[in-house]
């Protein structure tokens, strides 16, 4: 059973409307006060105001190739890519050079992530980093092995002082490999004194080695309604569409786009360099409205403390929904990335109410660090959706509108009960008689006919349709269905029926204090949609009531929704099912007010929505089910498709499991795991001085503990390399064992303490 799935619906209608905003004097997030002068902007940007290093002093760090396979600040699931990747032709063992004079300041070895990595600190405090190494140079390798055996484990992370391992620019410090995650390549970083990643392509010795005359490629665009009164192409949900390529660096949107309200724009694109098919992120993106710059981002540097905010830089619902990596062309609330030239939250947001109604031009300019440039033209129409009222008086039809001067035509569509298609008649507004009751439509044969009326304004933006349906419309009594979806900070309610509405639906939401009327609009004769701002609600329990006349019969339905409001300032603690589950949000856990849903099924609980980035971790406490052995139970969370252990049994608290989700919400479950890791394919060989062995290891439950190995023979400890992605452990090196028969003893442990042992005899030739 798939859990945590929210109802998604497409509210597609005819034309769309709305607008876009010229660059405001003080851009804001809707409902907030201007933040341009806030102190945090200076605090955030000041460390990056100058490049306090000699940019000409950096050497290309390897003889593997001069091909870049991945760019700076490129998308990674949990962070920005902090450096560049250099191709090693799928091979290991190329030399890695110190990019500048300095000293080895950090030696890091892990089965995960960076794998084997070195940091070199330079005289100005800047650091260069080299990762995924196969091995270090001899002196560094000897140092690393000494630390590993002193700690009796494979992973190490140790810092060194200036005197221990000094080096000169161009010295060989390591050899390229594939340790950690990924195929063979060299990962190279430059970091400043505060450990903030700096784009290596800002240094001539690096960027001059890369050939690049290929402009960025733009693939799709998107728009997000940012509040409940905003729509894109008549839809209350986000929209995205394709673009057409006019030349090597010119693009144009392929769809008519109408915006109404407060809107954020998205762009999906990529960039690559010569001799590489790998697609990177785009160095600089600008958004212009009628040739006025309203947004700019540039990937020169990243804050080390805020790299996780990649989930604010990209549109996370699109990423998690499988639609791709759409970058936001506006600054999201809580965004503290130093990428926007000191512009505050709300920078780039389009507000159609602040500019003249009509046609406007959005232009996206994408530029790489070599100056190659692409442009995308996006014509948009900015106009309110016309609002009309329809009334039938005997055989006369009256239409009223709140924007009389802007209405150009009125389309009246009719159909008989036995027909599926509508017959349309279009009237020019100037040709219609206007009375106190409204515009009078010419006499029609209205008996027993369905009637639909749509008004179109001078910008070719259509109103939502209005209907008059005879009480004896075709069809029998049908059910009224409610579907609901939380979109950012508002609730969207979709009402549908298998038969036509003969009276427009009425929707209300009741909280702990009052009942709120929800304004709805028709999508067609069987679907209506309403939106409501969640900020107006009081309490956790919401009741949704809907009433409509379906095929002449009054039909009602209701639904319930429990939402827990969590604010950045106060946080919140939530206990469910007699404290079976306790979820604790400390203050400053979220960037913006979170409207949390918690659902339960046979597998556990789901914390929704899953596409909201947490500023700090949320603490979870879960009672251990009585049918599970507490000492072998683990608390797991699945976020972004990956299941991770976040809590295990503590002998000081035998009733509960506790853990922290540090990045996203997701699905929680308590699982018992009594099965130890499985080991297979053990091979051992030895000479008088060298020992070699390898074996496979896997654990489908809690996972293998990275430090949970102890491998001995004849009382001697051997530190083997562990590759969790290949599920392989291997060792090749010197030994001090005497000739004769020995037993290789391998002890392994998973993350929940289940242990296993494997023994194999081997012989060493006698001298």
C-alpha positions in Angstrom: 0.0 0.0 0.0 1.5 3.3 -1.0 1.3 5.8 1.9 1.3 9.5 2.1 -0.3 10.0 -1.3 -2.2 13.2 -1.5 -5.0 13.6 -3.9 -3.7 15.4 -7.0 -6.1 16.9 -9.5 -5.8 18.8 -12.7 -8.1 21.7 -12.7 -7.8 22.4 -16.4 -9.8 25.1 -18.0 -9.9 27.1 -21.2 -7.9 30.2 -21.4 -5.8 31.5 -18.5 -5.3 34.9 -17.1 -3.2 36.9 -15.0 -0.2 39.0 -14.7 3.3 39.7 -13.9 5.1 42.2 -11.8 7.7 44.8 -12.6 10.7 44.8 -10.3 9.3 46.2 -7.0 11.1 48.7 -4.9 11.0 46.3 -2.0 10.1 42.8 -3.1 8.3 40.8 -0.5 6.7 37.5 0.1 3.0 37.9 0.1 1.7 39.0 3.4 5.1 40.0 4.7 6.7 43.4 5.2 9.7 44.4 3.0 12.9 42.7 4.2 15.5 44.6 2.0 17.1 46.3 5.0 17.2 43.3 7.3 20.5 42.8 9.1 20.7 39.2 8.0 21.4 40.2 4.4 24.6 42.0 5.2 25.6 39.2 7.6 25.0 36.6 4.9 26.8 38.4 2.0 29.7 40.1 3.7 32.0 37.0 3.9 31.7 36.7 0.1 32.4 40.3 -0.9 36.0 39.7 -1.8 37.9 36.7 -3.0 40.7 36.8 -0.4 43.1 34.6 -2.3 45.4 34.8 -5.4 43.2 33.5 -8.2 46.2 32.9 -10.4 47.9 30.5 -8.0 45.7 27.5 -8.6 46.9 24.5 -10.6 44.8 22.0 -12.5 44.9 19.1 -10.0 45.3 15.9 -12.1 46.9 14.4 -15.2 43.7 12.3 -15.8 42.1 14.7 -18.2 41.0 18.2 -18.7 37.3 17.3 -19.0 34.9 18.4 -16.4 32.1 15.9 -15.8 30.2 17.8 -13.1 29.9 21.5 -12.3 30.0 23.6 -9.2 26.7 23.9 -7.2 25.1 21.3 -9.3 22.1 19.5 -7.8 22.6 16.8 -5.3 19.8 15.2 -3.3 20.8 16.7 0.0 23.1 19.5 -0.9 24.8 21.6 -3.6 27.8 20.0 -5.3 30.7 21.8 -3.5 33.2 21.5 -6.3 33.8 20.2 -9.8 34.3 16.6 -11.0 37.1 15.8 -13.4 36.8 12.8 -15.7 39.3 10.0 -15.2 38.1 8.1 -18.3 36.4 5.5 -16.1 39.8 4.4 -14.8 41.6 4.6 -11.4 45.2 5.5 -10.6 45.9 8.8 -12.3 48.1 11.2 -10.3 46.5 14.0 -8.2 48.6 17.1 -7.6 48.5 19.7 -4.9 46.9 22.7 -6.5 49.0 25.2 -4.4 51.7 25.2 -1.7 50.4 24.2 1.7 50.1 21.3 4.1 47.8 18.3 4.5 45.3 19.5 7.1 42.8 16.7 7.0 42.8 13.0 6.1 39.3 11.6 5.7 38.3 8.0 4.9 34.7 6.8 4.8 32.8 4.0 3.0 30.3 6.7 1.9 30.1 10.1 0.3 33.6 11.5 -0.4 35.3 8.1 0.2 39.0 8.8 0.6 39.7 12.6 0.8 42.5 15.0 1.5 42.3 18.7 2.5 45.2 21.0 1.8 45.4 24.3 3.7 47.2 27.2 2.1 49.0 30.2 3.5 45.9 32.5 3.0 43.6 30.1 4.9 41.9 28.8 1.7 41.6 25.0 1.4 41.6 22.7 -1.6 40.0 19.3 -1.3 40.5 16.1 -3.4 38.0 13.2 -3.0 37.1 9.7 -4.2 40.8 8.8 -4.2 42.0 5.3 -4.7 45.0 5.8 -2.4 47.2 8.5 -1.0 50.9 9.1 -1.7 53.2 6.9 0.4 53.8 9.3 3.3 50.1 10.2 3.6 49.1 6.6 3.2 51.4 5.5 6.0 49.9 8.2 8.3 46.4 7.1 7.4 47.0 3.5 8.1 48.6 4.4 11.5 45.4 6.2 12.5 43.2 3.4 11.3 45.0 0.8 13.3 45.1 3.0 16.3 41.3 3.4 16.1 40.9 -0.2 15.0 38.4 0.8 12.2 38.4 1.7 8.5 36.6 5.1 8.7 38.8 8.0 10.0 38.6 11.8 10.1 41.6 13.4 11.5 43.2 16.9 11.3 46.9 17.6 11.1 49.0 20.6 12.1 51.2 22.6 9.7 54.4 20.7 10.3 53.4 17.1 9.9 52.8 16.8 6.1 53.9 20.0 4.3 53.9 20.0 0.5 54.6 22.1 -2.6 52.4 23.1 -5.5 52.5 20.2 -8.0 53.5 17.5 -5.6 51.7 14.2 -6.1 49.5 13.7 -3.1 47.2 10.9 -4.2 45.8 8.8 -7.1 42.3 9.0 -8.5 39.7 6.3 -7.7 36.1 5.6 -7.0 35.9 5.4 -3.2 32.7 6.7 -1.6 29.9 7.2 -4.1 30.1 7.2 -7.9 32.1 5.9 -10.7 35.9 6.7 -11.0 36.5 10.5 -11.1 38.3 13.2 -9.1 36.2 15.6 -7.1 38.0 18.9 -6.5 37.0 21.8 -4.2 38.1 25.2 -3.2 36.9 26.5 0.1 37.5 29.9 1.9 38.7 30.5 5.4 35.2 29.9 6.7 35.0 26.6 4.8 32.5 28.0 2.3 32.7 26.3 -1.1 34.0 28.7 -3.9 33.4 28.0 -7.6 36.8 26.6 -8.8 36.1 28.0 -12.3 36.7 31.5 -10.9 40.4 30.7 -11.0 42.2 31.0 -14.3 44.5 28.0 -13.8 41.3 25.9 -13.5 38.9 27.4 -16.0 41.5 28.0 -18.7 42.0 24.2 -19.0 38.3 23.7 -19.9 37.0 24.3 -23.4 33.5 25.6 -23.5 31.7 27.3 -26.4 28.3 25.6 -25.8 25.5 27.9 -24.5 23.1 26.6 -21.8 20.1 24.7 -22.8 16.6 25.6 -21.7 14.0 22.8 -21.6 10.8 23.8 -19.7 9.3 26.6 -17.8 6.9 26.6 -14.9 4.7 28.9 -12.8 3.6 28.5 -9.2 0.5 30.2 -7.6 1.8 31.6 -4.3 -1.5 32.1 -2.5 -5.1 31.0 -2.7 -6.2 33.9 -4.9 -3.6 33.2 -7.7 -4.0 31.1 -10.8 -1.9 30.1 -13.7 -3.9 29.4 -16.9 -7.0 29.3 -14.7 -5.6 26.6 -12.5 -4.9 26.9 -8.8 -2.1 24.4 -9.0 1.4 24.8 -10.4 1.8 24.5 -14.1 4.8 23.7 -16.4 5.2 23.6 -20.1 7.7 23.0 -22.9 9.7 25.5 -24.9 10.7 25.5 -28.5 14.3 26.0 -29.7 14.6 28.7 -32.4 18.4 28.6 -32.8 21.4 27.4 -30.9 20.8 29.9 -28.1 17.2 31.3 -28.6 14.1 29.8 -27.2 10.4 30.6 -26.9 7.6 29.2 -24.9 5.2 27.0 -26.8 2.0 27.7 -24.9 -0.2 30.7 -24.2 0.4 31.7 -20.6 -2.0 33.8 -18.4 -1.1 34.8 -14.9 -3.4 36.2 -12.2 -2.2 37.1 -8.8 1.1 36.4 -7.0 3.2 34.0 -9.0 6.7 32.4 -8.9 8.4 31.4 -12.1 10.5 28.2 -12.6 13.0 27.2 -15.2 14.4 23.8 -16.1 17.7 23.9 -18.0 21.3 22.6 -18.0 24.7 23.4 -19.3 27.7 21.4 -20.5 31.2 21.9 -21.7 33.0 20.7 -24.8 34.0 17.0 -24.8 31.4 16.1 -22.1 27.9 14.9 -22.3 27.3 15.5 -18.6 24.8 18.2 -17.9 25.5 20.7 -15.2 23.5 23.5 -13.5 23.4 27.0 -15.0 26.0 29.5 -13.6 23.8 32.6 -13.9 20.1 33.1 -14.5 18.3 36.4 -15.0 14.6 37.1 -15.3 13.5 40.3 -17.1 10.0 41.7 -17.2 9.6 44.0 -20.2 13.4 44.5 -20.2 13.5 45.3 -16.4 15.6 43.0 -14.4 13.5 41.4 -11.6 15.7 38.4 -10.6 19.3 37.3 -10.8 21.2 34.3 -9.3 24.9 33.5 -9.8 26.7 30.4 -8.6 30.0 31.9 -7.4 29.9 30.5 -3.9 27.8 28.6 -1.4 27.3 29.0 2.3 28.7 25.9 4.0 26.0 26.2 6.7 23.2 26.5 4.2 24.0 24.0 1.5 20.9 21.9 2.5 18.8 24.9 1.2 19.1 23.4 -2.2 15.5 22.4 -1.4 14.6 26.1 -1.4 16.7 26.9 -4.5 14.9 24.2 -6.6 11.2 23.5 -6.6 11.2 20.4 -4.4 7.6 19.2 -5.3 8.7 19.0 -8.9 11.9 17.1 -8.0 10.1 14.6 -5.7 7.2 14.3 -8.2 9.5 13.2 -11.0 9.0 16.2 -13.2 12.7 17.3 -13.0 14.8 20.0 -11.4 13.1 23.3 -11.9 15.0 26.2 -10.4 13.0 28.9 -8.8 13.4 32.3 -10.4 12.4 34.0 -7.1 13.8 33.9 -3.5 11.8 31.6 -1.3 10.9 32.5 2.3 13.8 31.5 4.6 16.3 31.3 1.8 19.7 32.3 3.1 21.9 31.5 0.1 24.3 34.2 -1.0 23.4 33.9 -4.6 21.1 36.9 -5.2 23.2 40.1 -5.1 21.8 41.1 -1.6 18.2 40.8 -2.7 15.8 39.7 0.0 13.0 37.1 0.3 10.4 37.7 -2.4 13.0 38.9 -4.9 11.6 37.9 -8.4 8.0 37.2 -7.3 5.6 38.3 -10.0 2.5 40.2 -8.8 0.1 40.8 -11.6 -1.8 43.4 -9.6 1.0 45.9 -9.7 1.3 46.2 -13.5 -0.9 47.2 -16.3 -3.3 44.5 -17.6 -2.4 43.2 -21.0 0.4 41.4 -22.8 3.9 41.5 -21.3 7.2 39.8 -22.0 9.2 37.7 -19.7 12.7 37.0 -20.7 15.1 34.4 -19.1 18.8 34.9 -19.8 21.1 31.9 -19.0 24.8 32.4 -19.0 27.7 30.1 -18.2 30.9 31.2 -16.6 32.7 31.4 -20.0 30.1 33.9 -21.2 28.1 31.6 -23.4 24.5 32.8 -23.3 21.0 31.6 -24.1 17.7 33.5 -24.0 14.1 32.4 -23.6 11.1 34.6 -24.5 7.9 34.0 -22.6 5.0 36.1 -23.7 2.4 36.3 -21.0 -1.0 37.9 -20.5 -1.6 39.7 -17.2 -5.2 40.3 -16.5 -7.8 39.5 -13.9 -10.1 36.7 -14.7 -13.4 38.4 -15.6 -16.2 37.7 -13.1 -19.7 37.3 -14.4 -23.1 36.5 -13.0 -25.8 34.7 -15.0 -29.5 35.0 -14.4 -32.5 33.6 -16.3 -35.9 35.4 -16.0 -38.5 33.5 -17.9 -37.2 33.4 -21.4 -34.7 36.1 -21.0 -31.0 35.6 -20.1 -29.1 38.4 -18.2 -25.4 38.6 -17.8 -23.7 40.9 -15.3 -19.9 41.6 -15.0 -17.7 43.5 -12.7 -15.4 44.6 -15.5 -17.8 45.9 -18.1 -15.4 48.2 -19.9 -12.9 45.3 -20.4 -15.4 42.7 -21.7 -15.1 42.1 -25.5 -17.4 39.2 -26.2 -19.9 36.9 -24.5 -20.1 33.3 -25.7 -23.4 31.5 -25.1 -23.3 27.7 -25.5 -26.3 25.4 -25.5 -27.0 21.7 -25.8 -30.0 19.5 -25.6 -30.0 16.7 -23.0 -29.4 14.1 -25.6 -26.3 15.8 -27.0 -22.7 15.8 -25.8 -21.4 18.7 -27.8 -22.1 22.4 -27.2 -23.4 24.8 -29.9 -21.7 28.2 -29.5 -22.9 31.7 -30.3 -20.6 34.6 -29.8 -21.9 38.2 -29.2 -19.9 41.4 -29.2 -20.6 43.3 -26.0 -21.3 46.5 -27.9 -24.1 44.8 -29.8 -25.9 43.7 -26.6 -28.6 45.7 -24.9 -27.7 46.8 -21.4 -30.5 47.1 -18.8 -30.7 47.4 -15.0 -30.7 43.6 -14.9 -27.6 43.3 -16.9 -26.7 42.6 -20.6 -29.7 41.0 -22.3 -28.8 38.1 -24.6 -30.9 37.7 -27.7 -34.0 35.4 -27.5 -32.9 31.8 -27.5 -34.8 28.5 -27.5 -34.0 27.9 -23.8 -36.5 25.3 -22.9 -34.9 22.0 -21.8 -31.5 23.1 -22.8 -28.3 23.3 -20.9 -26.8 26.8 -21.0 -23.1 27.8 -20.5 -21.9 31.4 -20.7 -18.3 32.7 -20.8 -17.2 36.3 -21.1 -13.9 37.2 -22.7 -12.1 40.5 -22.1 -10.1 42.7 -24.4 -6.9 40.7 -23.5 -8.5 37.4 -24.6 -8.9 36.2 -21.1 -12.0 34.2 -20.4 -14.2 34.1 -17.3 -14.9 30.9 -15.5 -18.0 29.3 -17.1 -21.4 29.9 -15.6 -24.2 27.4 -16.1 -28.0 27.2 -16.1 -29.1 23.6 -16.2 -32.8 22.4 -16.4 -33.9 20.6 -13.3 -34.7 17.6 -15.5 -31.2 17.4 -16.9 -30.2 14.0 -18.1 -28.9 11.6 -15.5 -30.0 10.2 -12.2 -29.0 11.2 -8.7 -25.2 11.0 -8.5 -22.7 11.2 -5.7 -20.9 14.3 -4.8 -17.2 13.7 -4.3 -14.7 15.8 -2.4 -11.0 15.7 -3.2 -8.6 17.9 -1.2 -5.0 19.0 -1.6 -2.7 21.3 0.4 -0.8 23.6 -2.0 1.8 25.6 -0.1 -0.3 27.7 2.3 -3.8 27.0 1.1 -6.3 24.2 0.8 -7.8 23.4 -2.6 -11.1 21.5 -2.6 -12.4 19.9 -5.8 -16.0 18.8 -6.0 -17.1 16.5 -8.8 -20.2 14.5 -9.8 -20.8 12.0 -12.6 -23.8 14.1 -13.6 -24.3 17.9 -14.2 -24.7 20.3 -11.4 -28.1 21.9 -11.7 -27.2 24.4 -9.0 -23.7 25.6 -8.3 -22.1 23.9 -5.3 -21.7 25.6 -2.0 -18.7 24.8 0.1 -17.8 25.8 3.7 -15.0 24.9 6.2 -15.6 24.7 9.9 -12.9 25.0 12.5 -13.0 25.2 16.3 -14.5 28.7 16.2 -16.5 29.4 13.1 -17.7 28.2 9.7 -15.9 29.8 6.7 -17.5 30.2 3.3 -15.3 29.0 0.5 -15.7 30.7 -2.8 -15.8 28.3 -5.7 -15.6 28.5 -9.5 -16.7 26.1 -12.2 -14.3 24.1 -14.3 -17.1 22.5 -16.3 -20.7 21.4 -15.6 -19.6 18.6 -13.3 -16.5 20.0 -11.5 -16.1 23.0 -9.2 -13.0 24.1 -7.3 -12.5 26.3 -4.3 -9.4 27.5 -2.4 -9.0 28.7 1.2 -6.0 30.2 3.0 -5.0 27.9 5.9 -3.8 30.9 7.9 -7.4 31.8 8.7 -8.1 28.5 10.4 -8.2 27.9 14.2 -7.6 24.6 15.8 -6.5 21.3 14.3 -9.8 19.6 13.2 -11.4 20.9 10.0 -14.7 19.8 8.6 -15.5 20.4 5.0 -19.2 20.6 3.9 -20.4 20.7 0.4 -23.9 21.0 -1.1 -25.0 20.9 -4.7 -28.0 20.1 -6.8 -27.1 17.2 -9.1 -29.5 16.4 -11.9 -32.2 18.3 -10.0 -31.7 16.5 -6.7 -30.1 18.2 -3.6 -26.9 16.3 -2.7 -24.7 16.9 0.3 -21.4 15.5 1.5 -18.7 16.2 4.0 -15.1 15.4 4.9 -12.7 15.9 7.7 -9.1 17.0 7.8 -6.7 17.3 10.7 -3.9 19.8 10.3 -1.3 20.7 12.9 -0.1 24.3 12.5 3.7 24.6 13.3 5.1 28.1 13.3 8.9 28.9 13.0 8.8 31.0 16.2 7.0 28.6 18.5 7.4 25.1 17.1 5.1 22.5 18.5 4.8 19.1 20.2 2.2 16.7 18.9 1.2 13.4 20.6 -1.0 10.8 18.9 -2.8 7.6 19.8 -2.2 7.9 23.6 1.4 9.1 23.0 2.2 6.1 20.7 3.8 8.7 18.5 5.2 12.1 19.7 6.6 14.6 17.2 8.5 17.5 18.6 9.2 20.6 16.5 11.5 23.0 18.4 11.4 26.7 17.6 13.1 27.4 14.2 12.6 23.9 13.0 10.7 25.2 9.9 11.4 28.1 7.6 7.7 29.0 7.2 4.5 28.0 8.9 3.9 24.2 8.3 0.5 22.7 8.0 1.3 19.1 9.1 -0.8 16.1 8.4 -0.2 12.8 10.1 -1.8 9.7 8.7 -1.6 6.1 9.8 -1.8 2.7 8.1 -0.7 -0.8 8.8 3.0 0.1 8.2 3.2 3.1 10.5 2.7 6.9 10.3 3.3 9.4 7.6 4.3 13.0 8.3 3.1 15.2 5.4 3.9 17.0 3.3 7.1 15.3 2.3 8.3 18.1 0.0 8.9 20.8 2.8 12.5 21.4 3.8 13.2 21.4 7.5 15.5 24.2 8.9 16.5 22.0 11.9 15.7 18.4 12.8 12.3 17.3 14.0 12.5 14.8 17.0 10.3 11.7 16.9 9.5 9.4 19.8 7.6 6.1 19.0 6.4 3.5 21.4 7.7 0.0 20.6 4.8 -2.4 19.7 4.4 -5.2 22.3 4.8 -7.9 19.6 8.4 -6.7 18.8 11.5 -7.5 20.7 12.6 -4.1 21.9 16.4 -4.8 21.7 16.0 -5.6 18.0 13.6 -2.9 17.0 14.5 0.2 15.0 12.8 3.4 14.1 13.0 4.1 10.4 12.0 7.0 8.2 11.6 7.0 4.4 12.0 10.4 2.9 12.8 11.1 -0.8 12.6 7.3 -1.5 15.3 6.2 0.9 14.6 4.3 4.1 17.0 5.3 7.0 17.4 4.1 10.6 17.0 7.1 12.9 16.5 5.4 16.3 17.3 2.2 18.0 16.7 0.5 21.4 18.2 2.2 24.4 18.5 0.1 27.6 17.7 3.2 29.6 14.3 3.5 27.9 12.9 0.1 26.9 9.5 1.4 25.9 10.2 4.0 23.2 12.5 4.5 20.2 13.7 8.0 19.5 15.3 9.6 16.5 15.6 12.8 14.5 14.6 13.5 10.9 17.1 16.2 9.8 15.9 17.2 6.4 12.5 16.2 5.2 9.3 14.7 6.6 8.3 11.2 5.5 7.0 7.7 6.4 7.8 6.4 9.9 7.8 2.8 10.9 9.1 0.6 13.7 10.6 -2.6 12.3 12.1 -5.6 14.1 15.4 -6.9 12.7 16.9 -10.1 14.1 18.8 -11.1 11.0 22.6 -10.5 11.0 24.5 -9.4 7.9 25.1 -12.0 5.3 28.6 -12.7 4.1 29.6 -14.7 1.0 32.2 -15.2 -1.8 35.1 -15.2 0.6 38.5 -15.5 -1.1 41.8 -15.7 0.8 45.4 -16.0 -0.5 48.7 -15.3 1.1 52.5 -15.3 0.5 55.2 -15.1 3.0 54.8 -11.3 3.4 51.4 -10.3 1.9 47.8 -11.3 2.6 44.9 -10.8 0.2 41.2 -11.4 0.9 37.8 -10.2 -0.2 34.2 -11.1 0.5 30.6 -9.8 -0.1 28.5 -8.5 2.7 24.8 -7.3 2.7 22.0 -6.6 5.2 18.5 -5.8 3.9 17.2 -4.7 7.3 18.9 -2.0 9.4 22.0 -2.1 7.2 25.6 -2.9 7.9 27.3 -0.8 10.5 30.2 1.0 8.8 32.5 0.5 11.9 31.0 -3.0 12.6 33.9 -5.1 11.4 36.7 -6.9 13.1 39.0 -9.1 11.0 41.8 -11.0 12.5 44.2 -13.8 11.8 46.7 -15.3 14.3 45.9 -12.4 16.7 46.8 -9.8 14.1 44.2 -7.1 13.2 43.5 -6.2 9.6 41.8 -3.0 8.5 40.0 -3.8 5.2 38.4 -1.4 2.8 34.6 -1.4 2.7 32.6 -0.4 -0.4 28.9 -0.4 0.6 27.6 0.3 -2.9 29.3 -2.8 -4.3 28.8 -4.6 -1.0 32.4 -5.6 -1.1 35.2 -5.7 1.6 38.7 -6.3 0.4 42.3 -6.2 1.8 45.7 -6.4 0.2 48.8 -5.7 2.2 51.6 -6.8 4.4 51.3 -9.2 7.3 53.5 -10.4 10.1 52.2 -14.0 10.4 54.5 -17.0 10.6 54.4 -19.8 8.0 51.7 -22.4 8.5 48.0 -22.7 8.8 45.9 -19.7 10.1 42.3 -18.9 10.5 40.9 -15.7 9.1 38.1 -14.6 11.5 35.6 -12.1 10.3 33.1 -10.5 12.7 30.4 -8.2 11.3 27.5 -6.3 12.9 24.5 -4.5 11.6 23.1 -1.1 12.8 20.8 -2.9 15.3 23.5 -5.0 16.9 22.9 -8.3 15.1 26.3 -10.0 14.7 27.7 -12.8 12.6 31.0 -14.5 12.2 32.8 -16.2 9.3 36.0 -18.2 9.5 38.3 -19.5 6.8 41.5 -21.4 7.0 44.5 -20.4 4.8 48.2 -21.3 4.6 51.3 -19.2 4.5 54.4 -20.8 2.9 57.1 -21.5 5.4 60.4 -19.8 4.9 
